[in-house]
Amino acid sequence: MQIQTKSFIENDQNNHRKIDLNHVISLNQIYANERFDVMNNALKILDYVYKTFSSIKIASSFGLEDVVIIDLACRVWEKPTVFFLDTGRIHEETYYTLEQIRKKYNINLEIYYPDSNDVEKLLREKGPFSFYESIENRKECCYIRKVKPLLKALNDVDGWITGLRRGQAITRNNVFPFEFDIDHGNILKINPIFNWGLENLWTYIKIYHIPYNPLHDKGFPSIGCVPCTRAVQPGEDIRAGRWWWESPEHKECGLHKK
């Protein structure tokens, strides 16, 4: 399929592709309404992105969505770049999954860490569990451990690929396949599995034998840091185990703005 977006793309002084809002709107008009099955649509999105832009990274926490995206990306690109934000409070099972994926796929893996001075200052002044005390404290911890490292990861890129899905949370109901990411320098944000359901993810994982985080088999549909993630009970929302002491409309860490 040929996509007529050339008039919206030009190179900047560093030879990176620049986009504008019209470009994003035109892409969403095509891909948000496609009548392909979800897998083919995701592949078409990724194929277009990798053939159009020279510097693309996949954000991965090695959950269900992320391992699926890595498999999809490796089907259309020889060695995609994947980055991981190591907050310092990650589950052991997540590291295990990272290693399994690293061994199975031909990827360029980047790992980013929080600034040690920021972490030391936070712990010295507020202790190791300040995030339980208020939303402000929790967002401060997320900012230090996730948001600031993300800025380093996205420095000098054309766009980044995420595992955002509409079915994940009420804060993500309006996710589209393409976003104009103002917060990170007017780059492209790509959500290729925006319309996948959990059943789609599990079916794909089983068909293609993709390694996945063993915590998913223990009642953890969404996995973050150890003290901020718990298993969910039958009938609970899939994001109920993330920051469970907060109301649903606040359950974002700052990586993905509403």
C-alpha positions in Angstrom: 0.0 0.0 0.0 1.4 3.4 -0.9 0.8 6.1 1.6 0.7 9.7 0.4 2.5 11.5 3.2 5.5 12.8 1.5 4.5 16.4 1.7 4.4 16.2 5.5 7.9 14.8 5.9 11.2 16.5 5.6 14.7 16.1 7.0 16.1 18.3 9.8 19.6 19.6 10.1 20.7 16.2 11.6 19.1 14.3 8.8 16.3 13.0 10.9 12.8 12.9 9.5 10.6 15.6 10.8 6.8 15.1 11.1 3.9 17.4 11.7 0.4 16.9 13.0 -1.1 16.6 9.5 1.2 13.6 8.9 -0.1 11.9 12.1 -3.7 12.6 11.2 -3.3 11.1 7.8 -1.6 8.0 9.1 -4.4 7.5 11.7 -7.0 7.9 9.0 -5.4 4.9 7.2 -4.4 2.6 10.0 -7.0 3.2 12.7 -9.8 2.3 10.2 -8.1 -0.5 8.4 -10.1 -3.7 8.0 -7.2 -6.0 8.2 -6.9 -8.5 11.0 -5.0 -7.0 14.0 -1.7 -8.9 13.3 -1.5 -7.8 9.6 -2.4 -4.2 10.6 0.4 -4.1 13.2 2.8 -5.5 10.6 1.8 -2.9 8.1 2.3 -0.1 10.6 5.8 -1.4 11.6 6.8 -2.0 8.0 5.8 1.6 7.1 7.6 3.0 10.1 10.9 1.2 9.6 11.0 1.9 5.9 10.2 5.6 6.4 12.3 6.6 9.4 15.9 6.0 10.2 16.0 6.1 14.0 13.2 4.1 15.7 13.3 2.5 19.1 11.0 0.1 20.8 10.1 0.8 24.5 10.0 -2.5 26.4 9.2 -3.5 30.0 9.1 -7.1 28.7 5.4 -7.6 29.4 3.0 -9.4 27.1 2.6 -6.5 24.7 6.3 -5.8 24.5 7.4 -9.3 23.6 4.8 -9.5 20.9 5.9 -6.2 19.4 9.6 -7.3 19.4 8.6 -10.5 17.5 6.5 -8.4 15.1 9.3 -5.9 14.5 11.9 -8.6 13.9 9.6 -9.8 11.0 9.9 -6.5 9.2 13.3 -5.2 10.3 16.7 -6.9 10.6 17.9 -5.7 14.0 15.4 -3.4 15.8 16.6 -1.3 18.7 14.9 -2.1 22.0 15.3 0.0 25.2 14.5 -1.0 28.8 14.2 1.4 31.7 15.7 -0.4 34.7 14.3 1.4 37.7 16.3 -0.5 40.2 13.2 -2.1 41.7 12.4 -4.6 38.9 11.0 -8.1 39.5 13.6 -10.9 39.0 11.2 -12.5 36.5 11.4 -9.5 34.3 15.2 -9.8 34.1 14.7 -13.5 33.2 12.3 -12.5 30.4 14.7 -9.9 29.1 17.5 -12.5 28.9 15.2 -15.0 27.1 14.2 -12.4 24.5 17.8 -11.2 24.1 18.9 -14.7 23.3 16.0 -15.5 20.9 15.9 -12.3 18.8 18.4 -10.3 16.9 17.9 -7.0 18.6 20.0 -4.1 19.7 19.3 -3.8 23.4 19.8 -0.6 25.3 19.3 -0.3 29.1 18.8 3.0 30.9 19.1 3.7 34.6 17.9 6.5 36.9 20.5 9.1 38.0 22.1 7.7 41.2 22.2 11.2 42.8 18.4 11.6 42.3 17.7 8.2 43.8 20.0 8.8 46.8 18.4 12.2 47.5 14.9 10.8 47.3 15.7 7.9 49.7 17.6 10.1 52.1 14.8 12.7 52.4 11.7 10.5 52.1 12.7 6.9 52.6 12.2 3.8 50.4 8.4 3.8 50.4 7.3 7.5 50.0 5.2 6.6 47.0 2.6 5.0 49.2 2.0 8.3 51.0 0.6 10.4 48.2 0.1 10.6 44.5 2.6 13.4 44.4 5.2 11.3 46.0 4.5 8.4 43.8 4.8 10.5 40.7 8.0 11.9 42.0 9.5 8.4 42.3 8.2 7.5 38.8 9.7 10.7 37.4 13.1 9.9 38.8 13.1 6.2 38.0 11.3 6.3 34.6 10.5 9.6 33.1 14.0 11.1 33.3 15.7 8.0 31.9 13.1 8.0 29.1 14.4 11.4 28.0 17.8 9.9 27.6 16.5 7.0 25.7 14.5 9.2 23.2 17.3 11.7 22.6 17.9 12.1 18.9 15.3 9.6 17.6 12.6 9.9 14.9 10.1 8.0 16.9 9.4 5.3 19.5 7.2 2.2 19.5 5.1 1.3 22.5 2.7 -1.5 23.6 -0.2 0.8 24.5 -3.6 -0.8 23.9 -7.1 0.7 24.3 -8.2 -2.2 26.5 -5.5 -1.7 29.1 -7.0 1.0 31.2 -9.6 3.9 31.2 -6.6 6.2 30.7 -5.9 4.6 27.4 -9.3 4.3 25.8 -8.4 6.8 23.1 -5.1 5.4 22.0 -4.5 5.6 18.2 -1.8 3.9 16.2 0.1 7.1 15.7 0.7 10.1 18.0 2.5 13.4 17.7 4.7 13.3 20.7 5.3 16.9 21.7 6.8 16.1 25.1 9.8 14.4 23.5 10.7 16.9 20.7 7.8 16.5 18.2 8.7 12.9 17.4 6.4 10.1 16.3 4.9 7.7 18.8 3.8 4.4 17.3 1.2 2.1 19.0 1.0 -0.8 16.5 -1.2 -3.1 18.7 -3.5 -0.3 19.8 -6.6 -2.4 19.0 -5.4 -5.8 20.2 -7.2 -7.6 23.0 -5.7 -9.9 25.6 -6.9 -12.9 23.6 -5.0 -11.7 20.5 -1.8 -11.4 22.6 -2.0 -14.8 24.1 -2.9 -16.5 20.8 0.1 -14.8 19.1 2.4 -15.8 21.9 1.3 -19.4 21.8 1.4 -19.7 18.0 5.0 -18.3 17.7 6.3 -19.7 21.0 7.4 -16.3 22.3 9.1 -16.2 25.8 7.0 -14.2 28.3 7.2 -13.1 31.9 6.3 -16.0 34.2 4.5 -13.5 36.5 1.7 -13.5 33.9 0.9 -17.0 34.9 0.7 -16.0 38.6 -2.1 -13.3 38.3 0.0 -10.4 37.1 -1.5 -9.0 33.8 0.4 -5.8 34.2 3.9 -5.7 35.6 5.9 -2.7 36.9 8.2 -2.3 39.9 8.1 -4.8 42.8 6.5 -2.6 45.5 4.0 -1.1 43.1 2.7 -4.3 41.5 0.5 -7.0 42.9 -1.5 -9.9 41.4 -5.1 -9.2 40.6 -8.1 -11.2 41.7 -10.6 -12.8 39.4 -12.9 -10.2 37.9 -10.6 -7.3 38.7 -9.4 -4.8 36.0 -6.1 -5.8 34.4 -4.5 -2.6 35.8 -5.9 -3.1 39.3 -2.6 -4.5 40.4 -0.7 -1.3 39.5 -0.6 1.4 42.2 -3.7 -0.4 43.7 -4.0 2.3 46.5 -4.9 4.9 43.9 -8.0 5.5 41.9 -8.0 4.3 38.2 -7.8 7.8 36.6 -4.4 8.4 38.3 -2.7 5.1 37.2 0.0 6.4 34.9 3.6 6.8 35.7 4.2 9.8 33.3 5.7 7.9 30.4 2.5 8.1 28.5 0.6 11.4 28.8 -3.2 11.3 28.4 
